[in-house]
Amino acid sequence: ALIGGLIDDLVGPKIIILTSLFILAGTGIAMYFVEGPLAFWIFGLILCLFVGPAQSASRGFLARVAPAGHEGQMFGLYATTGRAVSWMTPALFGIFVSLIGDGDRGGVLAIAVVLLVGALILVPVRDPKKHEPETAQPAV
């Protein structure tokens, strides 16, 4: 998360979120195909590396896109929305396990699908800080 925060300062939170989501999804898909405990630990640790940056950058991005004076409402909506849709991934996990079989492996693909859908929903969202017109600085 610390390294992600430093990169966030350079390139902005949206790129960090999208990169993290795509890496998380790709790692989840890879976990479906790998075998053995060593591969599980390697890919599990890769997953751990990108959860923190995605979460922290998403909060920073929300602070950027929230209209001035409405930050509390936006963060409240953010928290409520997360709780309202929290059932979706476990439900998809169960559906994928039922359809694909192969134990929990099929469910890992459901998690990757949810991450990819989230990334695709984020793609059209504009970062207002990146689209502000440059203002001339007064000469000192």
PyMOL CGO cylinders between C-alpha atoms (Angstrom):
from pymol import cmd
from pymol.cgo import CYLINDER

trace = [
    CYLINDER, 0.00, 0.00, 0.00, 2.89, 2.36, 0.77, 0.3, 1, 1, 1, 1, 1, 1,
    CYLINDER, 2.89, 2.36, 0.77, 4.52, 1.85, -2.62, 0.3, 1, 1, 1, 1, 1, 1,
    CYLINDER, 4.52, 1.85, -2.62, 1.11, 2.11, -4.28, 0.3, 1, 1, 1, 1, 1, 1,
    CYLINDER, 1.11, 2.11, -4.28, 0.57, 5.42, -2.48, 0.3, 1, 1, 1, 1, 1, 1,
    CYLINDER, 0.57, 5.42, -2.48, 3.86, 6.78, -3.76, 0.3, 1, 1, 1, 1, 1, 1,
    CYLINDER, 3.86, 6.78, -3.76, 2.98, 5.76, -7.31, 0.3, 1, 1, 1, 1, 1, 1,
    CYLINDER, 2.98, 5.76, -7.31, -0.52, 7.21, -6.78, 0.3, 1, 1, 1, 1, 1, 1,
    CYLINDER, -0.52, 7.21, -6.78, 1.10, 10.59, -6.08, 0.3, 1, 1, 1, 1, 1, 1,
    CYLINDER, 1.10, 10.59, -6.08, 2.88, 10.39, -9.43, 0.3, 1, 1, 1, 1, 1, 1,
    CYLINDER, 2.88, 10.39, -9.43, 0.23, 8.99, -11.77, 0.3, 1, 1, 1, 1, 1, 1,
    CYLINDER, 0.23, 8.99, -11.77, -3.07, 9.38, -9.91, 0.3, 1, 1, 1, 1, 1, 1,
    CYLINDER, -3.07, 9.38, -9.91, -5.39, 6.95, -8.14, 0.3, 1, 1, 1, 1, 1, 1,
    CYLINDER, -5.39, 6.95, -8.14, -7.42, 5.76, -11.13, 0.3, 1, 1, 1, 1, 1, 1,
    CYLINDER, -7.42, 5.76, -11.13, -4.40, 4.14, -12.77, 0.3, 1, 1, 1, 1, 1, 1,
    CYLINDER, -4.40, 4.14, -12.77, -3.47, 2.47, -9.47, 0.3, 1, 1, 1, 1, 1, 1,
    CYLINDER, -3.47, 2.47, -9.47, -7.01, 1.13, -9.02, 0.3, 1, 1, 1, 1, 1, 1,
    CYLINDER, -7.01, 1.13, -9.02, -7.29, -0.19, -12.57, 0.3, 1, 1, 1, 1, 1, 1,
    CYLINDER, -7.29, -0.19, -12.57, -3.82, -1.73, -12.52, 0.3, 1, 1, 1, 1, 1, 1,
    CYLINDER, -3.82, -1.73, -12.52, -4.49, -3.38, -9.17, 0.3, 1, 1, 1, 1, 1, 1,
    CYLINDER, -4.49, -3.38, -9.17, -7.88, -4.72, -10.28, 0.3, 1, 1, 1, 1, 1, 1,
    CYLINDER, -7.88, -4.72, -10.28, -6.48, -6.16, -13.51, 0.3, 1, 1, 1, 1, 1, 1,
    CYLINDER, -6.48, -6.16, -13.51, -3.54, -7.77, -11.69, 0.3, 1, 1, 1, 1, 1, 1,
    CYLINDER, -3.54, -7.77, -11.69, -5.87, -9.14, -9.00, 0.3, 1, 1, 1, 1, 1, 1,
    CYLINDER, -5.87, -9.14, -9.00, -8.20, -10.58, -11.65, 0.3, 1, 1, 1, 1, 1, 1,
    CYLINDER, -8.20, -10.58, -11.65, -5.32, -12.01, -13.68, 0.3, 1, 1, 1, 1, 1, 1,
    CYLINDER, -5.32, -12.01, -13.68, -3.82, -13.58, -10.59, 0.3, 1, 1, 1, 1, 1, 1,
    CYLINDER, -3.82, -13.58, -10.59, -7.21, -15.05, -9.67, 0.3, 1, 1, 1, 1, 1, 1,
    CYLINDER, -7.21, -15.05, -9.67, -7.53, -16.56, -13.13, 0.3, 1, 1, 1, 1, 1, 1,
    CYLINDER, -7.53, -16.56, -13.13, -3.99, -17.95, -12.88, 0.3, 1, 1, 1, 1, 1, 1,
    CYLINDER, -3.99, -17.95, -12.88, -4.87, -19.55, -9.52, 0.3, 1, 1, 1, 1, 1, 1,
    CYLINDER, -4.87, -19.55, -9.52, -7.52, -21.59, -11.29, 0.3, 1, 1, 1, 1, 1, 1,
    CYLINDER, -7.52, -21.59, -11.29, -4.89, -23.22, -13.50, 0.3, 1, 1, 1, 1, 1, 1,
    CYLINDER, -4.89, -23.22, -13.50, -1.91, -23.70, -11.14, 0.3, 1, 1, 1, 1, 1, 1,
    CYLINDER, -1.91, -23.70, -11.14, -1.35, -26.75, -8.97, 0.3, 1, 1, 1, 1, 1, 1,
    CYLINDER, -1.35, -26.75, -8.97, 0.20, -27.31, -5.57, 0.3, 1, 1, 1, 1, 1, 1,
    CYLINDER, 0.20, -27.31, -5.57, 0.79, -25.39, -2.37, 0.3, 1, 1, 1, 1, 1, 1,
    CYLINDER, 0.79, -25.39, -2.37, 3.85, -23.48, -3.62, 0.3, 1, 1, 1, 1, 1, 1,
    CYLINDER, 3.85, -23.48, -3.62, 1.91, -21.98, -6.54, 0.3, 1, 1, 1, 1, 1, 1,
    CYLINDER, 1.91, -21.98, -6.54, -1.00, -21.22, -4.20, 0.3, 1, 1, 1, 1, 1, 1,
    CYLINDER, -1.00, -21.22, -4.20, 1.29, -19.30, -1.84, 0.3, 1, 1, 1, 1, 1, 1,
    CYLINDER, 1.29, -19.30, -1.84, 3.05, -17.42, -4.63, 0.3, 1, 1, 1, 1, 1, 1,
    CYLINDER, 3.05, -17.42, -4.63, -0.18, -16.27, -6.27, 0.3, 1, 1, 1, 1, 1, 1,
    CYLINDER, -0.18, -16.27, -6.27, -1.82, -15.67, -2.89, 0.3, 1, 1, 1, 1, 1, 1,
    CYLINDER, -1.82, -15.67, -2.89, 1.02, -13.32, -1.93, 0.3, 1, 1, 1, 1, 1, 1,
    CYLINDER, 1.02, -13.32, -1.93, 0.70, -11.51, -5.26, 0.3, 1, 1, 1, 1, 1, 1,
    CYLINDER, 0.70, -11.51, -5.26, -2.98, -10.99, -4.46, 0.3, 1, 1, 1, 1, 1, 1,
    CYLINDER, -2.98, -10.99, -4.46, -2.03, -9.56, -1.07, 0.3, 1, 1, 1, 1, 1, 1,
    CYLINDER, -2.03, -9.56, -1.07, 0.34, -7.03, -2.68, 0.3, 1, 1, 1, 1, 1, 1,
    CYLINDER, 0.34, -7.03, -2.68, -2.43, -5.37, -4.70, 0.3, 1, 1, 1, 1, 1, 1,
    CYLINDER, -2.43, -5.37, -4.70, -5.42, -5.32, -2.32, 0.3, 1, 1, 1, 1, 1, 1,
    CYLINDER, -5.42, -5.32, -2.32, -4.02, -2.48, -0.19, 0.3, 1, 1, 1, 1, 1, 1,
    CYLINDER, -4.02, -2.48, -0.19, -3.18, -0.13, -3.07, 0.3, 1, 1, 1, 1, 1, 1,
    CYLINDER, -3.18, -0.13, -3.07, -6.61, -0.73, -4.66, 0.3, 1, 1, 1, 1, 1, 1,
    CYLINDER, -6.61, -0.73, -4.66, -8.43, 0.08, -1.42, 0.3, 1, 1, 1, 1, 1, 1,
    CYLINDER, -8.43, 0.08, -1.42, -6.40, 3.13, -0.47, 0.3, 1, 1, 1, 1, 1, 1,
    CYLINDER, -6.40, 3.13, -0.47, -6.40, 4.58, -4.00, 0.3, 1, 1, 1, 1, 1, 1,
    CYLINDER, -6.40, 4.58, -4.00, -10.16, 4.10, -4.27, 0.3, 1, 1, 1, 1, 1, 1,
    CYLINDER, -10.16, 4.10, -4.27, -10.71, 6.23, -1.19, 0.3, 1, 1, 1, 1, 1, 1,
    CYLINDER, -10.71, 6.23, -1.19, -8.34, 8.88, -2.52, 0.3, 1, 1, 1, 1, 1, 1,
    CYLINDER, -8.34, 8.88, -2.52, -10.12, 8.83, -5.88, 0.3, 1, 1, 1, 1, 1, 1,
    CYLINDER, -10.12, 8.83, -5.88, -13.50, 9.20, -4.19, 0.3, 1, 1, 1, 1, 1, 1,
    CYLINDER, -13.50, 9.20, -4.19, -12.17, 12.24, -2.32, 0.3, 1, 1, 1, 1, 1, 1,
    CYLINDER, -12.17, 12.24, -2.32, -11.20, 13.74, -5.69, 0.3, 1, 1, 1, 1, 1, 1,
    CYLINDER, -11.20, 13.74, -5.69, -14.52, 13.11, -7.45, 0.3, 1, 1, 1, 1, 1, 1,
    CYLINDER, -14.52, 13.11, -7.45, -16.76, 14.09, -4.52, 0.3, 1, 1, 1, 1, 1, 1,
    CYLINDER, -16.76, 14.09, -4.52, -18.34, 17.52, -4.98, 0.3, 1, 1, 1, 1, 1, 1,
    CYLINDER, -18.34, 17.52, -4.98, -17.10, 20.10, -2.49, 0.3, 1, 1, 1, 1, 1, 1,
    CYLINDER, -17.10, 20.10, -2.49, -19.23, 20.03, 0.64, 0.3, 1, 1, 1, 1, 1, 1,
    CYLINDER, -19.23, 20.03, 0.64, -20.68, 16.60, -0.15, 0.3, 1, 1, 1, 1, 1, 1,
    CYLINDER, -20.68, 16.60, -0.15, -17.75, 14.42, 0.85, 0.3, 1, 1, 1, 1, 1, 1,
    CYLINDER, -17.75, 14.42, 0.85, -19.59, 12.91, 3.83, 0.3, 1, 1, 1, 1, 1, 1,
    CYLINDER, -19.59, 12.91, 3.83, -22.54, 11.94, 1.66, 0.3, 1, 1, 1, 1, 1, 1,
    CYLINDER, -22.54, 11.94, 1.66, -20.28, 10.39, -0.96, 0.3, 1, 1, 1, 1, 1, 1,
    CYLINDER, -20.28, 10.39, -0.96, -18.29, 8.34, 1.56, 0.3, 1, 1, 1, 1, 1, 1,
    CYLINDER, -18.29, 8.34, 1.56, -21.56, 7.27, 3.20, 0.3, 1, 1, 1, 1, 1, 1,
    CYLINDER, -21.56, 7.27, 3.20, -22.88, 6.15, -0.18, 0.3, 1, 1, 1, 1, 1, 1,
    CYLINDER, -22.88, 6.15, -0.18, -19.56, 4.38, -0.83, 0.3, 1, 1, 1, 1, 1, 1,
    CYLINDER, -19.56, 4.38, -0.83, -19.88, 2.42, 2.42, 0.3, 1, 1, 1, 1, 1, 1,
    CYLINDER, -19.88, 2.42, 2.42, -23.58, 1.68, 1.94, 0.3, 1, 1, 1, 1, 1, 1,
    CYLINDER, -23.58, 1.68, 1.94, -23.09, 0.52, -1.64, 0.3, 1, 1, 1, 1, 1, 1,
    CYLINDER, -23.09, 0.52, -1.64, -20.34, -1.84, -0.53, 0.3, 1, 1, 1, 1, 1, 1,
    CYLINDER, -20.34, -1.84, -0.53, -22.63, -3.39, 2.04, 0.3, 1, 1, 1, 1, 1, 1,
    CYLINDER, -22.63, -3.39, 2.04, -25.58, -3.53, -0.37, 0.3, 1, 1, 1, 1, 1, 1,
    CYLINDER, -25.58, -3.53, -0.37, -23.68, -5.54, -2.99, 0.3, 1, 1, 1, 1, 1, 1,
    CYLINDER, -23.68, -5.54, -2.99, -21.54, -7.62, -0.62, 0.3, 1, 1, 1, 1, 1, 1,
    CYLINDER, -21.54, -7.62, -0.62, -23.69, -10.68, -1.30, 0.3, 1, 1, 1, 1, 1, 1,
    CYLINDER, -23.69, -10.68, -1.30, -22.88, -10.75, -5.01, 0.3, 1, 1, 1, 1, 1, 1,
    CYLINDER, -22.88, -10.75, -5.01, -19.39, -12.23, -4.93, 0.3, 1, 1, 1, 1, 1, 1,
    CYLINDER, -19.39, -12.23, -4.93, -20.24, -15.07, -2.51, 0.3, 1, 1, 1, 1, 1, 1,
    CYLINDER, -20.24, -15.07, -2.51, -23.34, -15.85, -4.60, 0.3, 1, 1, 1, 1, 1, 1,
    CYLINDER, -23.34, -15.85, -4.60, -21.29, -15.90, -7.82, 0.3, 1, 1, 1, 1, 1, 1,
    CYLINDER, -21.29, -15.90, -7.82, -18.65, -17.98, -6.06, 0.3, 1, 1, 1, 1, 1, 1,
    CYLINDER, -18.65, -17.98, -6.06, -21.27, -20.60, -5.27, 0.3, 1, 1, 1, 1, 1, 1,
    CYLINDER, -21.27, -20.60, -5.27, -22.75, -20.46, -8.77, 0.3, 1, 1, 1, 1, 1, 1,
    CYLINDER, -22.75, -20.46, -8.77, -19.34, -20.86, -10.41, 0.3, 1, 1, 1, 1, 1, 1,
    CYLINDER, -19.34, -20.86, -10.41, -18.44, -23.76, -8.09, 0.3, 1, 1, 1, 1, 1, 1,
    CYLINDER, -18.44, -23.76, -8.09, -21.74, -25.43, -8.99, 0.3, 1, 1, 1, 1, 1, 1,
    CYLINDER, -21.74, -25.43, -8.99, -21.36, -24.86, -12.73, 0.3, 1, 1, 1, 1, 1, 1,
    CYLINDER, -21.36, -24.86, -12.73, -17.63, -25.46, -13.17, 0.3, 1, 1, 1, 1, 1, 1,
    CYLINDER, -17.63, -25.46, -13.17, -17.06, -27.91, -10.36, 0.3, 1, 1, 1, 1, 1, 1,
    CYLINDER, -17.06, -27.91, -10.36, -13.45, -28.57, -9.39, 0.3, 1, 1, 1, 1, 1, 1,
    CYLINDER, -13.45, -28.57, -9.39, -14.08, -27.44, -5.79, 0.3, 1, 1, 1, 1, 1, 1,
    CYLINDER, -14.08, -27.44, -5.79, -13.17, -23.89, -4.82, 0.3, 1, 1, 1, 1, 1, 1,
    CYLINDER, -13.17, -23.89, -4.82, -11.13, -23.40, -7.99, 0.3, 1, 1, 1, 1, 1, 1,
    CYLINDER, -11.13, -23.40, -7.99, -14.25, -22.55, -9.98, 0.3, 1, 1, 1, 1, 1, 1,
    CYLINDER, -14.25, -22.55, -9.98, -15.20, -19.95, -7.38, 0.3, 1, 1, 1, 1, 1, 1,
    CYLINDER, -15.20, -19.95, -7.38, -11.89, -18.16, -7.82, 0.3, 1, 1, 1, 1, 1, 1,
    CYLINDER, -11.89, -18.16, -7.82, -12.97, -17.38, -11.38, 0.3, 1, 1, 1, 1, 1, 1,
    CYLINDER, -12.97, -17.38, -11.38, -16.11, -15.69, -10.00, 0.3, 1, 1, 1, 1, 1, 1,
    CYLINDER, -16.11, -15.69, -10.00, -13.93, -13.36, -7.93, 0.3, 1, 1, 1, 1, 1, 1,
    CYLINDER, -13.93, -13.36, -7.93, -11.91, -12.50, -11.05, 0.3, 1, 1, 1, 1, 1, 1,
    CYLINDER, -11.91, -12.50, -11.05, -15.13, -11.73, -12.94, 0.3, 1, 1, 1, 1, 1, 1,
    CYLINDER, -15.13, -11.73, -12.94, -16.32, -9.36, -10.20, 0.3, 1, 1, 1, 1, 1, 1,
    CYLINDER, -16.32, -9.36, -10.20, -12.96, -7.57, -10.21, 0.3, 1, 1, 1, 1, 1, 1,
    CYLINDER, -12.96, -7.57, -10.21, -13.01, -7.20, -14.00, 0.3, 1, 1, 1, 1, 1, 1,
    CYLINDER, -13.01, -7.20, -14.00, -16.59, -5.87, -13.97, 0.3, 1, 1, 1, 1, 1, 1,
    CYLINDER, -16.59, -5.87, -13.97, -15.56, -3.33, -11.33, 0.3, 1, 1, 1, 1, 1, 1,
    CYLINDER, -15.56, -3.33, -11.33, -12.61, -2.24, -13.45, 0.3, 1, 1, 1, 1, 1, 1,
    CYLINDER, -12.61, -2.24, -13.45, -14.78, -1.87, -16.54, 0.3, 1, 1, 1, 1, 1, 1,
    CYLINDER, -14.78, -1.87, -16.54, -17.29, 0.25, -14.60, 0.3, 1, 1, 1, 1, 1, 1,
    CYLINDER, -17.29, 0.25, -14.60, -14.45, 2.51, -13.44, 0.3, 1, 1, 1, 1, 1, 1,
    CYLINDER, -14.45, 2.51, -13.44, -12.91, 3.03, -16.91, 0.3, 1, 1, 1, 1, 1, 1,
    CYLINDER, -12.91, 3.03, -16.91, -15.31, 5.81, -18.06, 0.3, 1, 1, 1, 1, 1, 1,
    CYLINDER, -15.31, 5.81, -18.06, -15.16, 7.72, -14.74, 0.3, 1, 1, 1, 1, 1, 1,
    CYLINDER, -15.16, 7.72, -14.74, -13.21, 10.94, -15.21, 0.3, 1, 1, 1, 1, 1, 1,
    CYLINDER, -13.21, 10.94, -15.21, -10.62, 12.12, -12.74, 0.3, 1, 1, 1, 1, 1, 1,
    CYLINDER, -10.62, 12.12, -12.74, -11.48, 15.81, -12.20, 0.3, 1, 1, 1, 1, 1, 1,
    CYLINDER, -11.48, 15.81, -12.20, -7.95, 16.65, -11.04, 0.3, 1, 1, 1, 1, 1, 1,
    CYLINDER, -7.95, 16.65, -11.04, -6.49, 15.43, -14.34, 0.3, 1, 1, 1, 1, 1, 1,
    CYLINDER, -6.49, 15.43, -14.34, -9.02, 17.36, -16.43, 0.3, 1, 1, 1, 1, 1, 1,
    CYLINDER, -9.02, 17.36, -16.43, -8.75, 20.75, -14.71, 0.3, 1, 1, 1, 1, 1, 1,
    CYLINDER, -8.75, 20.75, -14.71, -7.47, 23.49, -16.99, 0.3, 1, 1, 1, 1, 1, 1,
    CYLINDER, -7.47, 23.49, -16.99, -3.98, 24.64, -16.15, 0.3, 1, 1, 1, 1, 1, 1,
    CYLINDER, -3.98, 24.64, -16.15, -3.96, 28.06, -14.51, 0.3, 1, 1, 1, 1, 1, 1,
    CYLINDER, -3.96, 28.06, -14.51, -1.13, 30.45, -15.03, 0.3, 1, 1, 1, 1, 1, 1,
    CYLINDER, -1.13, 30.45, -15.03, 0.98, 31.05, -11.94, 0.3, 1, 1, 1, 1, 1, 1,
    CYLINDER, 0.98, 31.05, -11.94, 1.60, 34.72, -11.10, 0.3, 1, 1, 1, 1, 1, 1,
    CYLINDER, 1.60, 34.72, -11.10, 5.18, 35.90, -11.51, 0.3, 1, 1, 1, 1, 1, 1,
    CYLINDER, 5.18, 35.90, -11.51, 6.97, 36.54, -8.25, 0.3, 1, 1, 1, 1, 1, 1,
]
cmd.load_cgo(trace, "trace")
